[in-house]
Amino acid sequence: MGAIAPASLPRAAARGLVTAAFALLTCLVAAQPAAADQTRSAQWQLNALDAKDAWKVSTGSGVIVAVLDSGVDATHPDLAGQVLPGVDLVDGGDGRVDPVGHGTTVAGLIAGRADDSTGVAGIAPGAKILPVRVLDKLNKYDDPAVIAKGMRWAVDHGATVLNLSLGGALRSDAIAEALRYAAAHDVVVVACTGNVATDPSIHEVWYPAREPGVVAVAGLSGGVSPSAKPTTSPSAPGGRGGGADGLWSGSLTGPETVLTAPADNLTGARPGGGYWQVQGTSFAAPLVAATASLIRSKYPAMSAANVINRLIGTAKDLGPAGRDDQFGYGEVDPLSALREPVEEVAANPLTVAAPKAGSGKPAQATASATASTIPREQGGAAPLPAAEAAGLAGARQSPDDEPVGSSITIGLVATLLILVVGAAGVLTHHRTRRPDRF
């Protein structure tokens, strides 16, 4: 290879400077899509629940899912156009502001947009979210009547699926009456079973999840650490589940458990446009609520009782054969719930009869509490996202302004800047030595 003549050094340096600058601009333009793609690939539950195949059958279009929570950030890019005007029963307003983040994450898991390959996608991207803020800035409620009022408001404003990622230890007459109101208006109600760490003194399924007729959802573990950035569904030995066969260690369970869904290492939408890693039954419940909306969209004339019957009749059995107190009827299976033939029922199978462990058949229903044994009308909570975040288990929370993969982008930019500075140095040096030749 021939040497570069002294006179051509400036031209070579100039060409190098232009090339490096172009590469720098290309890197900056391409960096953000790559980061967002990593956010999408970290959503292992989409593969575990065969979401893409389910979307070929139904996306939840035409269905309104009410999220009774801390509000929903309607400005998040993954929720743009997905959030209807709702109501704020705490501070007033339309519910489309979230001071905590919990409700935004729940909404994204249900109906995050899937019209591109970036960001967070929900199991039912065609559904609409009706935000009903019932939790304060500490993610708690003191008066169960607020929850009951929110449920009635949601039913009266078109919601056919309610998601309650909240609860407490004691039964509430007000909430029980609101649940009956929802049932009378053919609405499916889904609630989380609760988390062990939230209140170690509570050893039973939270209320309202344990009220007969409610689809009580416990959590499954199966996602790998976010640092592994999974692109396919992780598998686990045993069971018949898709990608999460083990019970999440923080999940409360009991005779009222109906279904299970992924609950750990989930990537969720965060207010302000960012993302974070979360865990908890609060985030398993919306995956079931989303599946209910897929069914309601596919079969618009189907009653709530038969939607619930389809959910439990097509679940992937886990643990001992048949229904059990840990996994309920098994892991929710959106694709099977949409495709499999299921015999129709005349009433909600969760109210006609309470589930009996060790069999897929119901037993005589019993009340979850009585006035003589348990006090009523006490507040409850949905654990703060910080308490449910996977960071407690060693995973990283992604700040709003730091997309996944940003460290790679920074490294590339730094390298290109060095090249630019080097090329500029050659030009400066040559100008000093040969001012008449350039």
C-alpha positions in Angstrom: 0.0 0.0 0.0 1.4 3.4 -1.0 2.0 6.2 1.5 -0.1 9.3 1.5 1.7 12.3 0.1 2.0 15.3 2.4 -0.1 17.5 0.2 -3.0 15.0 0.3 -3.0 14.7 4.1 -5.4 17.6 4.6 -7.8 16.2 2.0 -7.7 12.7 3.7 -8.2 14.3 7.1 -11.1 16.3 5.7 -12.7 13.2 4.2 -12.2 11.4 7.5 -13.8 14.3 9.4 -16.9 14.2 7.1 -17.2 10.4 7.3 -16.9 10.5 11.1 -19.5 13.2 11.4 -21.9 11.3 9.1 -21.4 8.1 11.2 -22.0 10.1 14.4 -25.3 11.4 13.1 -26.3 8.0 11.9 -25.5 6.5 15.3 -27.6 9.2 17.1 -30.6 8.7 14.8 -30.5 4.9 15.0 -29.9 4.7 18.8 -33.4 5.3 20.1 -35.2 2.6 18.0 -32.7 0.0 19.2 -33.3 1.0 22.8 -37.1 0.8 22.4 -36.8 -2.6 20.7 -34.9 -3.9 23.7 -37.8 -2.7 25.9 -40.2 -4.7 23.8 -38.1 -7.8 23.7 -37.8 -7.7 27.6 -41.6 -8.3 27.7 -41.2 -12.0 28.2 -44.9 -12.4 29.0 -45.9 -11.6 25.4 -44.2 -14.8 24.3 -45.2 -16.8 27.3 -48.9 -16.0 26.6 -48.6 -16.3 22.8 -49.8 -12.8 22.5 -48.9 -12.3 18.8 -50.9 -15.4 17.8 -53.8 -14.2 19.9 -53.7 -10.8 18.2 -54.4 -12.6 14.9 -57.8 -13.6 16.4 -58.6 -10.6 18.6 -56.9 -7.4 19.9 -59.7 -6.4 22.3 -61.1 -3.8 19.9 -64.3 -2.2 21.0 -63.9 -3.2 24.7 -63.4 -0.7 27.5 -61.4 -1.9 30.5 -61.7 0.2 33.7 -58.4 0.5 35.7 -59.3 1.4 39.3 -55.9 2.5 40.5 -53.7 5.5 41.0 -54.6 7.1 37.7 -53.1 6.6 34.2 -50.6 8.8 32.4 -52.4 9.3 29.1 -49.3 11.1 27.6 -47.1 8.0 27.7 -46.2 7.2 24.1 -47.3 3.6 24.5 -50.7 4.7 25.7 -51.3 7.6 23.3 -54.9 7.4 22.1 -55.6 4.4 24.4 -56.9 6.3 27.5 -60.4 7.6 27.6 -61.4 10.5 29.9 -62.2 8.9 33.3 -62.6 10.2 36.8 -60.4 11.1 39.8 -62.2 10.4 43.0 -59.2 11.5 45.1 -58.2 15.0 43.9 -60.8 15.6 41.1 -60.2 15.5 37.4 -60.5 12.9 34.6 -58.0 10.3 36.0 -55.5 10.8 33.2 -52.7 11.9 35.6 -50.8 9.3 37.7 -48.8 10.7 40.6 -47.6 7.2 41.6 -47.1 5.1 38.5 -48.9 2.0 39.5 -52.0 2.6 37.3 -49.9 3.6 34.3 -48.0 0.3 34.5 -51.3 -1.7 34.8 -52.8 0.1 31.9 -49.7 -0.5 29.7 -49.9 -4.3 30.4 -53.5 -4.3 29.3 -53.6 -2.0 26.3 -50.1 -0.7 25.5 -49.9 0.0 21.7 -48.6 -2.7 19.4 -48.7 -0.8 16.1 -44.9 -0.8 16.0 -42.0 -2.9 17.4 -41.0 -0.4 20.1 -42.0 0.2 23.7 -44.5 -1.7 25.9 -47.3 -3.6 24.3 -50.4 -4.8 26.1 -52.1 -8.2 25.8 -55.1 -6.4 24.4 -53.7 -3.4 22.3 -57.0 -2.8 20.7 -58.9 -2.2 24.0 -59.4 1.2 25.5 -58.6 2.2 29.1 -61.0 4.0 31.4 -59.0 5.4 34.3 -60.7 5.6 37.7 -58.4 7.0 40.3 -59.2 5.7 43.7 -55.7 5.5 45.3 -53.9 8.4 46.9 -50.3 9.5 46.5 -49.2 6.7 48.8 -51.2 4.2 46.6 -53.7 3.6 49.4 -57.4 4.0 50.1 -58.9 4.7 53.5 -62.5 4.3 52.7 -63.8 1.2 50.8 -66.7 3.4 49.7 -64.4 5.2 47.3 -63.6 1.9 45.6 -67.3 1.0 45.4 -68.1 4.4 44.0 -65.4 4.0 41.3 -66.7 0.6 40.3 -70.2 1.8 39.9 -69.0 4.9 37.9 -66.9 2.6 35.6 -69.9 0.3 35.0 -72.2 3.3 34.3 -69.6 4.7 31.8 -69.3 1.7 29.5 -66.6 -0.6 31.0 -67.3 -4.3 30.5 -64.1 -5.4 32.3 -62.9 -4.0 35.7 -59.3 -4.4 36.9 -58.7 -4.1 40.6 -55.0 -4.3 41.3 -55.6 -3.4 45.0 -57.1 -4.8 48.1 -57.0 -5.2 51.9 -57.5 -7.7 54.7 -61.1 -7.0 55.6 -64.4 -7.5 53.7 -66.4 -4.5 52.8 -70.2 -4.4 52.4 -69.9 -1.3 50.1 -67.5 -3.1 47.8 -69.6 -6.3 47.9 -72.6 -4.4 46.9 -70.7 -2.7 44.0 -69.6 -6.2 42.9 -73.2 -7.3 42.7 -74.0 -4.1 40.7 -71.2 -5.0 38.2 -72.5 -8.6 37.9 -76.0 -7.4 37.4 -74.7 -5.2 34.5 -72.8 -8.2 32.9 -69.3 -6.9 33.8 -66.2 -9.1 34.4 -64.3 -8.2 37.5 -60.6 -9.2 37.9 -58.6 -8.6 41.1 -55.1 -9.5 42.4 -54.7 -12.0 45.2 -52.2 -9.8 47.0 -48.5 -9.8 47.9 -46.9 -11.4 51.0 -44.4 -8.5 51.5 -47.0 -5.8 51.5 -48.3 -6.8 55.0 -46.7 -10.0 56.4 -49.6 -10.2 58.9 -52.0 -11.0 56.1 -52.0 -14.7 55.1 -55.1 -14.9 53.0 -56.2 -13.7 49.7 -56.9 -10.0 49.7 -60.4 -8.5 49.5 -62.1 -8.0 47.0 -60.3 -10.8 45.2 -61.8 -13.3 47.6 -65.4 -12.3 47.0 -67.2 -15.0 45.1 -67.6 -14.2 41.5 -64.4 -12.2 41.2 -61.5 -13.6 39.1 -58.7 -13.7 41.7 -55.3 -13.8 40.0 -52.1 -15.0 41.7 -48.6 -14.6 40.3 -46.2 -16.8 38.4 -42.5 -16.6 38.2 -40.7 -17.4 35.0 -39.1 -14.3 33.6 -35.3 -14.0 33.5 -33.4 -11.1 35.0 -34.0 -7.9 32.9 -30.2 -7.8 32.3 -30.5 -10.9 30.2 -32.9 -9.0 27.8 -34.9 -12.1 26.7 -36.1 -12.3 23.2 -38.0 -15.6 23.5 -40.2 -17.0 26.3 -38.1 -18.7 29.1 -39.1 -22.2 29.8 -39.3 -24.1 33.0 -39.5 -27.9 33.8 -42.7 -29.4 34.8 -46.3 -28.4 34.5 -48.1 -27.5 31.3 -47.7 -23.7 31.5 -46.4 -21.7 28.5 -43.5 -19.8 30.0 -44.1 -19.4 33.8 -44.6 -22.7 35.6 -43.6 -21.7 39.2 -45.6 -19.8 41.7 -44.1 -16.4 42.4 -42.7 -16.5 45.9 -44.4 -13.2 46.9 -47.9 -14.2 45.8 -50.7 -14.8 48.3 -52.9 -17.8 47.5 -55.8 -19.7 49.0 -59.1 -21.4 48.2 -60.2 -18.3 46.4 -57.4 -18.4 43.8 -58.9 -18.7 40.3 -56.1 -18.1 37.8 -52.4 -17.3 37.6 -50.4 -15.1 35.3 -46.8 -13.9 35.0 -45.9 -11.6 37.9 -42.1 -11.0 38.0 -39.5 -9.3 35.8 -42.2 -7.5 33.9 -41.3 -4.4 32.0 -43.9 -1.7 32.5 -44.8 1.8 31.3 -43.7 4.5 33.7 -45.2 8.1 33.9 -43.2 10.6 31.9 -42.6 8.2 29.0 -40.1 5.9 30.6 -40.1 2.2 31.7 -39.2 0.2 34.8 -39.1 -3.4 35.9 -41.9 -4.5 38.2 -43.2 -7.5 40.0 -46.3 -8.4 42.0 -49.8 -9.8 41.6 -50.9 -6.3 40.8 -49.3 -6.8 37.4 -50.5 -10.4 36.9 -54.2 -9.4 37.2 -54.1 -7.0 34.2 -52.9 -9.8 32.0 -56.1 -11.7 32.8 -58.2 -8.6 32.5 -56.7 -8.1 29.1 -57.5 -11.6 28.1 -61.1 -11.1 29.2 -61.2 -8.1 26.8 -59.9 -10.2 24.0 -62.8 -12.7 24.5 -65.4 -9.9 24.8 -64.1 -8.4 21.5 -64.1 -11.8 19.7 -67.5 -12.8 21.1 -69.4 -9.5 21.7 -72.7 -11.2 22.6 -71.1 -13.5 25.2 -72.2 -12.9 28.8 -69.7 -12.1 31.6 -70.5 -15.5 33.1 -69.4 -17.3 30.0 -66.3 -15.1 29.5 -65.2 -16.2 33.0 -66.1 -19.8 32.3 -64.0 -19.6 29.1 -61.1 -18.1 31.0 -61.0 -20.9 33.6 -62.0 -23.7 31.2 -59.1 -23.1 28.9 -56.4 -22.3 31.5 -53.2 -24.4 31.4 -53.3 -26.7 34.4 -50.4 -26.3 36.8 -49.5 -28.1 40.0 -51.7 -31.0 41.0 -54.2 -32.2 38.4 -57.3 -30.0 38.4 -57.9 -26.9 40.5 -55.8 -26.3 43.5 -55.4 -23.5 46.1 -52.0 -22.3 44.7 -52.6 -22.1 40.9 -56.4 -22.1 40.9 -57.4 -23.5 37.5 -54.0 -22.7 36.1 -52.2 -20.2 33.9 -54.4 -17.9 31.8 -54.1 -18.9 28.1 -55.3 -16.1 25.7 -55.0 -18.1 22.5 -56.9 -21.1 23.8 -59.5 -18.9 25.4 -60.2 -17.4 22.0 -60.1 -20.7 20.0 -61.1 -23.6 22.1 -64.8 -24.8 22.2 -66.2 -24.3 25.7 -69.6 -25.4 26.9 -71.9 -22.5 27.9 -73.1 -21.9 31.4 -76.2 -20.1 32.7 -74.4 -18.3 35.6 -71.0 -17.3 36.8 -69.2 -20.5 37.8 -67.4 -18.6 40.6 -70.6 -17.6 42.3 -72.8 -20.6 41.6 -70.2 -22.7 43.4 -67.0 -22.1 45.1 -64.0 -24.0 43.6 -63.1 -27.3 45.2 -59.4 -28.2 45.4 -58.3 -31.3 43.6 -61.1 -31.2 41.1 -62.2 -29.1 38.2 -65.8 -29.1 39.5 -67.4 -26.7 41.9 -68.7 -27.2 45.4 -71.3 -25.4 47.4 -70.6 -21.7 47.7 -69.8 -20.2 51.0 -69.5 -16.6 52.2 -66.0 -15.2 52.4 -66.7 -13.5 55.8 -69.4 -13.0 58.3 -70.2 -10.0 60.5 -69.8 -12.0 63.6 -66.3 -13.2 62.8 -64.6 -10.4 60.8 -64.8 -6.6 61.2 -65.6 -4.7 58.0 -65.1 -1.4 56.1 -61.4 -0.9 56.4 -59.1 0.6 53.8 -56.5 -1.1 51.7 -53.8 -0.5 49.2 -52.0 -1.4 46.1 -48.2 -1.6 46.9 -46.2 1.3 45.7 -44.3 0.5 42.4 -41.1 1.0 44.3 -42.1 -1.8 46.7 -43.1 -4.1 43.8 -40.2 -3.2 41.6 -37.9 -5.9 40.6 -35.1 -3.8 41.8 -35.8 -5.3 45.2 -34.6 -8.6 43.7 -31.5 -7.1 42.1 -33.0 -5.9 38.8 -32.4 -2.4 37.5 -35.0 0.3 37.2 -34.8 2.2 34.0 -34.9 6.0 34.6 -37.2 8.0 32.3 -34.4 9.6 30.4 -32.2 6.5 30.1 -33.5 4.0 27.5 -32.1 0.4 27.7 -28.9 0.3 25.6 -27.9 3.9 26.2 -24.5 2.8 27.5 -23.7 1.3 24.1 -24.8 4.5 22.3 -22.6 6.6 24.6 -19.6 4.4 23.9 -20.1 4.7 20.1 -20.5 8.4 20.3 -17.4 8.8 22.4 -15.4 6.7 19.9 -16.6 8.8 16.9 -15.9 12.0 18.8 -12.3 10.9 19.2 -12.0 10.2 15.5 -13.4 13.7 14.8 -11.0 15.4 17.2 -8.1 13.4 15.7 -9.0 14.4 12.1 -9.3 18.0 13.2 -5.9 17.8 14.8 -4.3 16.6 11.5 -5.8 19.6 9.7 -4.6 22.1 12.3 -1.1 20.6 12.3 -0.8 20.7 8.5 -2.0 24.2 8.2 0.7 25.3 10.7 3.5 23.6 8.7 2.3 24.3 5.1 0.1 27.4 4.9 0.8 27.7 1.2 -0.5 24.3 0.2 -4.0 24.3 1.6 
